[in-house]
């Protein structure tokens, strides 16, 4: 059974491009261009991964992150990282909130597929967000 991914971005052209790349890589994808529809999907369906944009008109990616199951891995993506303090700060804050990955746009569909494969292969990605953060902050 293929992994199920909820993909959310209000840019329709990018959404379809990424959806196609993920489907062609063997994933089952539910693609939503509206945060409210993504919110409904999170409540009524089971997913192995949530991939969402930060800045959307009706519901932000951070709101979806907050509403998602605590053990659902999340990849956050943004092209508006200048609005959140820069690319580095966006990536650090997204991971600090419990995202397993943060992608700064622009990126290629191949980069996303590679990150998705890595996240879904890592059993630590299914840990609750707090446990994931705690493990990432431990010096080895």
C-alpha positions as CSV (number, residue, x, y, z in Angstrom):
1,X,0.0,0.0,0.0
2,X,1.5,3.4,-1.0
3,X,2.2,6.1,1.5
4,X,-0.6,8.7,1.7
5,X,0.4,12.3,1.5
6,X,-1.6,15.5,2.1
7,X,-0.1,18.2,-0.1
8,X,-1.3,21.8,0.5
9,X,-0.4,25.0,-1.4
10,X,-2.5,27.8,-2.7
11,X,-0.4,28.2,-5.9
12,X,-2.3,25.8,-8.2
13,X,0.4,25.4,-10.7
14,X,3.0,24.4,-8.1
15,X,0.5,22.2,-6.4
16,X,-0.1,20.2,-9.6
17,X,3.6,20.0,-10.5
18,X,4.5,18.6,-7.0
19,X,1.4,16.3,-7.0
20,X,2.5,14.8,-10.3
21,X,6.1,14.3,-9.2
22,X,4.9,12.5,-6.0
23,X,2.3,10.4,-7.8
24,X,4.9,9.4,-10.4
25,X,7.1,8.3,-7.5
26,X,4.5,5.9,-6.2
27,X,2.8,8.0,-3.5
28,X,-0.9,8.4,-3.1
29,X,-1.6,12.2,-2.9
30,X,-4.5,14.3,-1.8
31,X,-3.8,17.8,-3.1
32,X,-5.6,20.8,-1.7
33,X,-5.3,24.4,-2.7
34,X,-7.3,25.7,0.2
35,X,-6.4,25.4,3.9
36,X,-10.0,24.8,5.0
37,X,-10.2,21.8,2.7
38,X,-6.9,20.5,4.0
39,X,-8.2,21.0,7.5
40,X,-11.2,18.8,6.7
41,X,-9.0,16.2,5.1
42,X,-6.8,16.1,8.2
43,X,-9.9,15.4,10.3
44,X,-11.5,12.8,8.1
45,X,-8.6,10.9,6.5
46,X,-5.4,9.1,7.5
47,X,-2.1,10.3,6.1
48,X,1.6,9.3,6.5
49,X,2.9,12.8,5.7
50,X,1.7,16.4,5.5
51,X,3.4,18.8,3.1
52,X,2.2,22.4,3.3
53,X,3.0,25.9,2.4
54,X,3.3,28.4,5.3
55,X,1.5,31.4,3.8
56,X,-2.0,30.8,2.5
57,X,-5.1,33.0,2.4
58,X,-7.5,31.1,4.7
59,X,-5.4,28.8,7.0
60,X,-1.7,29.0,7.5
61,X,0.7,26.1,7.4
62,X,1.4,26.7,11.0
63,X,-2.3,26.3,11.9
64,X,-2.4,23.0,10.0
65,X,0.7,21.9,11.8
66,X,-1.0,22.7,15.1
67,X,-4.1,20.8,14.1
68,X,-2.3,17.7,12.7
69,X,-1.8,14.6,14.7
70,X,1.3,14.9,16.9
71,X,2.9,11.9,15.3
72,X,2.2,13.0,11.7
73,X,5.4,14.1,10.1
74,X,5.2,17.6,8.5
75,X,7.3,19.2,5.7
76,X,6.8,22.9,5.7
77,X,7.6,24.9,2.6
78,X,7.7,28.7,2.0
79,X,8.8,31.2,-0.6
80,X,8.0,34.0,1.7
81,X,10.7,33.3,4.2
82,X,11.7,37.0,4.1
83,X,8.5,37.7,5.9
84,X,9.6,35.3,8.7
85,X,13.1,36.6,9.1
86,X,15.0,35.0,6.3
87,X,15.6,31.5,4.9
88,X,17.7,30.2,7.8
89,X,15.3,31.5,10.5
90,X,12.3,29.9,8.6
91,X,14.0,26.5,8.4
92,X,15.1,26.7,12.1
93,X,11.8,27.8,13.4
94,X,9.8,25.2,11.3
95,X,12.0,22.4,12.7
96,X,11.7,24.0,16.2
97,X,7.9,23.7,15.9
98,X,8.3,20.0,15.1
99,X,8.5,19.9,11.3
100,X,10.7,17.1,10.1
101,X,11.9,19.2,7.1
102,X,11.6,22.8,5.9
103,X,11.9,23.6,2.2
104,X,12.6,27.1,0.9
105,X,11.1,27.8,-2.5
106,X,12.2,27.6,-5.1
107,X,13.1,23.9,-5.1
108,X,12.8,21.2,-7.7
109,X,10.1,18.4,-7.6
110,X,13.1,16.0,-7.4
111,X,14.3,17.7,-4.2
112,X,10.9,17.3,-2.7
113,X,10.6,13.6,-3.7
114,X,14.1,13.0,-2.2
115,X,13.1,14.6,1.1
116,X,9.8,12.7,1.2
117,X,11.5,9.4,0.7
118,X,14.0,10.2,3.4
119,X,11.3,11.3,5.9
120,X,9.1,8.3,5.3
121,X,12.1,5.9,5.6
122,X,13.1,7.3,9.0
123,X,11.2,5.7,11.9
124,X,12.1,8.7,14.1
125,X,9.8,10.9,11.9
126,X,6.8,9.2,13.4
127,X,7.7,10.1,16.9
128,X,5.6,12.8,18.6
129,X,6.9,16.3,17.8
130,X,8.2,17.0,21.3
131,X,10.2,13.7,21.4
132,X,11.6,14.4,17.9
133,X,12.7,17.9,19.0
134,X,14.2,16.5,22.2
135,X,16.2,13.9,20.3
136,X,17.4,16.5,17.7
137,X,18.7,18.7,20.5
138,X,20.8,16.1,22.3
139,X,24.5,16.4,21.7
140,X,26.2,13.1,20.7
